[in-house]
Amino acid sequence: MSAAPAVVVSATSEVADERALMHSVRAFAPLLAAALVSAVAASIVAPYPVGIFHDDGVYLVLAKAIAGGSGYRYLHIPGAPFATHYPPAYPLFLALLSKLAPPFPQSMSLLLLANAALLGLVAWGSARFAIRQLGWPSIAATGFALVGALSLPLIQLATLIMSEVMFLALLFPLLLAAEQRAVEQQDWRRDAALGAAAGTLALVRAQGIVLVFALVFVFAMRREWRRGAFMLLGAALVLMPWQLWIALHDAGLPAALRGSYGSYVGWLVEGVSQGGASFVVRTVGRNVSECTAILADRFAPWSIGGLRWIPIGLTISLLALGATRLSRRAPITTAFLGGYVIVTLAWPYAPWRFVWGIWPFVLLLAVEGALAIVHWTPGRPLGVAVRHAMRAALLFVGLGVARAEVLAYRDRAWAEPVRNATRRIAPAMRWISQHTQPRDIVIADAEPLVYLFTQRPTLPPVAFTAAEYLSPRSIAADATSLRELVGRYPARYLVTVVPSTIAAARTLTTGRATLREVDAIDGGAVFEVVRP
């Protein structure tokens, strides 16, 4: 008879142990997701010709300047002018890592492994946000974190020296802290600290300023003016030194360089002042089309004529429904995403990095929209039929996402842009390495790449303007930019594979010639500067 209670006690103990184990697994699931994501990303990242996408090379040039004690300067441009385009936090992060790494290019391995670790933090942060702020079950949140972090957009960015992964790694914890701070009592120190943290995010990527405005907006809507003011003050204290730096040094760049290397605000203001309100309207129209194409690429990766609009329409509806649901539980996050979308649509530049840079939030809104449909309980037969149709549509969209990711991993799609860009620029790099001297100033495409791998001082061939997003630059405008560069800097060669730049350069080879065409390379041409 005494055996029966012992068996019951043993069974109860085993159940308790199993529950404790499951609780531990759920508690550590976000960390396990972070470890898995970092391991997968580390197995994928590989050194590449950094600089082929321009921004990646400039980040590394700035890091090299900081690490070498030269200050925040564009070392690759003759005269090493002060940098005013890229916020300094990400280059500073790279500079700190460079101190621990062997000299470039061997340091690339460590820098890319750091990106893999940051991607793991993105997975951890997104899982914690979904669990603590949205009340998702731990396993569901962890699964979402894995899918979001290992999707093509983030894997693509993690394999490059780009700031988006660091931005996301900071954004999720900041948004969680902001949402929790919103329901706590006023404490001016903590409010100012939150504002300062949001300002720091804007020093990683300028779009981070949207979080500052989202904080102020939400607290203003709640008539908590004092708290919003302290948050704004905290952000201003962090951002003011950078803004003063820009004000002091931006004018030092010649007009031909300000588009690529001057302040964002000046570049945008120039575009709007030239194009007026119609410029903004046309930019928004084009970016709406571009963003729709990005969503189609990830949610409807097939070409079936007009039928492709069905999953696109479903996806946009899901995102809108998800935003409505999210606004009730995460108002600051919703305000941030709304502001971010406005900036993305109004900015005169291809929006893919803007969208991919917050891709987990796109998936988050889609999941929230799906949950709204799943939890909908209509009372009438017609409503039940509609619910079944909507659930079938969810399956359709889910299959599209799954198909896109399977194809991406099958084809290693994250490596394709690097392969294509490398193939295109390689002839120019070979010519510069073989035919120029270390002191020669070269005007060339992918000028940060040229500097990093040949140590030649370099310049971009043409100006970069906001207006060209809607209307291509004219040959005459490119020729004027080239003439200005040649007149200001003692450049010796122009090496380019861009057809429009070649055409502009050839206009300067006649009459009172400024350039002389001296060689041909695969897909491009080489010009020597003619000096009196």
N, C-alpha and C positions, 0 to 999 in steps of 0.2 A: 504493500500500500504506500510505503514511503517513496517508492520509485516514481510514482505519477507526479507529485509536486516537483520533484527534482527535474523531471523532463520539461514540465511547464516553465519552471524558472530558467532552464537552459534555453528553451525556445524563445522566451521573452528577452533573454540576454542577447541572443543572436539577432533578433529583430532590432533591438536597440543599437547593437553594433553596426548593423547594416544602415540604419537611419543616420547614425553618426558619420559613417563613411560617405553616404550620399550628401550629407550636409557639407562635409569637408570638400568633396568634389565640386559641389555647386559654388562654394565660397572661393575656391581656387581656380575655377573654370576660366575667368578672365585672364589670370596669369598664365594658365596653360595655353590659352589661345595666343597670347602675346609671344610665348616661347615658340609655338609652332609657326606662327607667321614670320617671326625673325629667322627661324631656321630655313623656311622655304625661300624667303627673300635672299638670304645669304647664299643659298645654292644657285640662285639665278643671276645675281649681280656680277658684273665682270668689268674690268677696266676697258675704256673706250676712248676715242679721240675727243676728249673733253674740249668744248669750244665750238663744235659743229652746229650747235643750236644757239650760239651767241651768249644767252644768259648764263648757261652753265660755265662757259669759259670766263666770263667777267666775274662771276662769283669767286672763281678760283684765283684769278688775278688779284682781286681785292684781298682775299685771304692771304695770298703771298705777300702783299704789301704790308698788311697788319703784322704778320708773323715775322717779317724781316725788319720791322721797325721804321718803315717808310711812311707810315700813316695811312689814311684812307684815300688812296690814290689809284688812278688807272695807270699802272706801270707800263702797259703795252702801248699807250699813246705817247708820242714824243712830247717831252716836257713833264710827263707824269702829272696831269692836272688832278685836282681834288675831285673825288667821286660824289655826285649829288643825285644819282638816279636810283640806285638800289639801297633800300634800308639796310643798316649795318649788322643786324643781329645774326643772320645766317652766315655772311662772310666771317664774322668774329668766331662763330662756332667752328667753321672750317679751319680758321687760323689756329685755334686751340688744338684741334685734332692734328694739324700739320706739325705742330711741335712734338707730337708723339710718334710721328711717322717718318720713314725714310724720305729722302728728297723726291720731288716730282720727277717722273711719273709713277714711281713705285708707291707713292703715297695714295694713289687712287684706290687701291684695294681697301685700305683702312677707311677712307672717306665713304666708299660705297657700303661697306659693312656697317658703318654708323647709320646710314640711311635704312639699312635692314633692321637695325635695332629700333630706330624711330618708328618704322612701320609696325613693329611689335607693340610699341606704346600706343599707336593709333588703335590697334585691335583692343588693347586693354582699356583704353579710355572710352571707346564706343560701347564696349560691353558694360562697363560700370555706369555709363550714362543711361543705357537702356534699362538696366536693373533698378538703379536707385531713383531715377527721375520719372521713368515711364512705367515702372512696375512690371517689366517683362520677367518671365521665369528665367533663371540663370542659364539653363541649357539653351533656351531660345535666343537669349541675348548673345551668348557665346557663339552660337552658330551664325547669327547675323554678323558679328564682329569678324569671324573668319571669312565669310563671303565678301564682306565689304573690303577688308584689307587685302585680300588675295585676288580681287577682281583686276581686270586688265588696267583700268585707269591708274590705280595706285601702284601696281607692279611696274607699269611703264615709268611713272614718276620716280619710284624708288631706285630704278636702275640708272638714273641720271643725277648729275649734281644740280638738283633743283630744290627750291625752298618749300615746296608744297607739303612734303611729308612732315617736315618739322612744324609747319604751320598747323597741320591737323593734329599732330601729337600734343600740341599745347591747347588747341581749341576745345577739344572735348572736356578736359578737366576744368578749363575756365568757364565753359558754359554750365557745367554741373555746379561749380562753386557759385556762379551768378544766380542760377535758379534757386539754390538753397539759401543764398543770401537774401533773396527777394521775400522770403517768408519769415525771416528773422527780424529781431528788433533793431532799431537804428543804433549804429555804432560808427561814428564818423571815421574812425581809424580804419576799420575793416572796409567801409565803403570806399574810402580813398585808395586803399590797397587794391581793391578789386578794379577800380578805374586804372590804377597804375599797371596792373597786370594786363588789362585790355590794351593799354597803350604799348606795352612791350610786344604784344602780338602784332601790332601794326609796324613794329620795327623788324619783324620777320618778313611779312608781306604787307604791302601798303593797304590792301583790302581789309586788313584787320581793323582799320579805323571804324568799319561798320559796326563792330561790337561795341565800341564806345558810344556811338549814336544809338544803338539798340538799348543799351543800359539807360541812357538819359531819357529816351522815348518812353520806355515802359514805366519808369518811376515818375515821369511827368504825367503820364496818363492816370497814374494812381494818386496824383497830386502830392507826391512825396518829393517836393522840390528840393528840399535841403539835402536829401540823400543823393539825388541825381547831380546836384551841384558838387558835392564832395567827390563823386565818381569822375565827373568831368575834370575837376581840379587835379585828381591823381593822374589821370591820363595826360593832361597838359604838362605836368611836371616832367613826365617821362619823354614826351614827344617834343617839347620845346627845344632842347639842345639840337636835335636833328633838324628841326625847321630853321633854326638860326644858322646852322652849318650850311644848309641849302641857300639861304638868303645871302650869305657871305661869299659863297664860292660858285654859284651856278652861272653867274655872268662871265666867268673866266673861260668858258668853253665857246669856241666859234659856232656860228649858226649851223654850219654843216654837221656838227657833232651833237648838238643839243637834243635832237630827236632820240638818238640811241643812248646818250650819256647824260643828258640834263634832267631836270626835275620832271616828274609826271604831270604836275599841275600846269607848268608852263607849256608843256607839249599839248595838253588837252585844251587849254585856253586858246592857244594859237589856232588849233583846228576849228574850234567853235566860232571864234571871231572871224575866221575866213569864210566859214560855211553857213553861219547863222542857225536859226531854228531848224531849217530844212536838213541841215547836217545831222543834228541830233535825231530827228525823226527818221531819216534814212538809215542812220546807224542802228537805231532800235529795230527797225524793220529787218535789216540784214541779220542782226544778231538773233532775233527770234527765229529766223529761218535756219541759222547755223546751230542754235541750241536744239531745235527740233531734229535736225540731222544727227546730232550727237546722241540724243535719246533713241532715235531710230536705230542707230548703229549698235546700241547696247541692248535694246528691248525688242527690236524687230530685225534681226540680222539676216534678212532675206529680201529678194527683189521679186515681188509678185504684182507689179504694177500698182494700181490704185488700192488693192487689198492691203498694201503695207500701211495705209493710213489707219486701218482698224486698230492694230496694236499701239500705234502712236497716239491715237485719240484716247484709247483706254489708259495708256501710261500717264498722259497729261491729266486725265480725270482722277486717276489714283493719287497723283502728287497733290492736286488741289484738295481732294478729300482728306489726305493725310495731313496737309498743312492745317486744315480746319480742326482736326482732332488733336494735333500737336499743340495748337495755340491754347488749349484749355489746360494742359499740364506742363507746358514749357513755353511760357509767353516770351521770355527773353530770347530763347533759341529761335522761335518763330519770327520775332522781329529782326534778329540777325539775318536769317535766311531771306526774309523779304527785302531787306536793304541790300544784301549781297546780290540778289537777282537784279535789282534796279541798277546797281553799278555794272554788273555783267552786261546787261542789255544796252546801257548807255555808253560803254567804253568802246572807242573805235579801234578795236583789235579783235582778231579771231578768238572766240571765247572758249576754246577747248580747254586751256589750262585753268580758266576760272571754274568751269564745270567739273573737270576731273579733280581739281583741288579740293572740292567738297563732296566727292562722289559718295562716301558713306552716308551723307545726309540725304542725297537723292534716293538712295536705297531705303533709308529710314522712313522718309515720307511715303514711299511706295508701300512699305510694310504696314505703316500706320493706316494708310488708305485701305489696304487689304483687310486689316483687322476690323475696320469700321464696317466693311461689307459682311465679313464673317459673323460679327456680333449683331448684325441687324436682324430683328425679329418682327417681320410684318404680320399684321393681323388678318389680312384678307387674302384669298386665294391668288388674286392677280399679283399681289406683292410677293407671295411665296414663289411664284413663277419667275418674277423679275430677279429675286434673290438667287435662284438657281442659275439663271442666265449670267448674272454678274459673277458668281463663283466660277462658272465655266470660263468666263473671260479672264479671271485671275489665273487660272491654269494656263491659258493661252499665253499670257504675258510672262508667266514664270518659265514656260518652256523657251520663250524667246531669250530670256536672260541666261538660262542654262546653256542654250545652244551657242550664244555669243562667247561665253567663257570657255566652253569646251573647245571651240574653234581657236580661240586665242592661245590656249595652252598647247593645243596640237601643233599649231604653226609657230609657236614662240613669237607671237605678234609683237611683243614688247621690244624685240631686237630689230625689227624691220626698219623703223625710222633711222636707227644708227647705221645699219648697213647701207641704206639708200644715200644718206647724207655723206657717209665716208666715201662711197664710190664716186660721188659727184665731185667732191673737193680734192680727192687724192692727186689728180694731175697737177693742180695748182700748187699743192704742198710740195710735190716732188720738184717742180721747177724752182720754187723759191729756195729750197734746201740746196739745190745743185748749182744755181746760177747767181745767187746773191751773197754778199758779205755780211757778217754780223752787224755792222754799223749801218747798213743800208735800210732806209725807211721804205716800207712797202705798203702800197695801198692795195688791199686785198679783201675778198670775201672771207667771212669767218675769221675776222682779224684777231680775236682772242686766241683761237686755235693756232694761228701762225706764230703768235708771240710765245705761247706756252711750249710749243714743240721745236721752234727754230731760234727763239730769243731775238728775232728781228722786231724792231719797233714798227707798229702797224697803224693803219687808219682805215675806216670803212670807206668804200668807194663813193657812196651817195648819201644824201640826207634821208632821215626817216621821219615822215610827217604823219600826223593824224589823218589828214585829208586823203592820203593814198589808200586808206582802207576802203573808201568808196570809189575813188577815181585814181587809176594808175598814174604815176608821175610821168611827165612828158620827157622826151629825150632832151629837150632844151634845158629843162630844170636839172636833170642829172648832169648835163654838161656844165652848167653853171656851178653846181656843187663841186664837181671835179676840179674846175678851174680855181675855185676858192681854196680848196685843199692844197693844190699844187703851188699856188701863190703864197700860202701861209707857211707850209712845211717843206723842208728840203727833201721831198720824197724822190726816189730814183725810179721805181717801177710801179706799174699798175698791173695786177694779175687777177683776172676775173673769169668766171664761167657763167655769168649771168648775161643773157642776150641783150637786155635793155642797157646794161652798163657798157657792154661792148659797143653797142650802137652809139651811145653818148660819147664814149672815148674816141670813136672814129671821126666824130664831128670836130674834134680838137686836133686832128692830124693834118688838116688842110689850112691854107692861108698862113696866117702867123701861127704856125704849129706850136702847140703846147705839149703834145704827145707824138710819139713815133711808134708804130706797130712793129715789133721786132721778132715776135715768135708766135707760134700757135701751139696750143695744148689741146688735149682731148676735150672737146666741148667748150673751149674758151680761147682766150687770146692774152698776149703779153704786150704791154706798151712801156716804152722808156720815156721818162720825162725829158723834154727838150729845154735846156737852160740857155739864156743868151750868152 
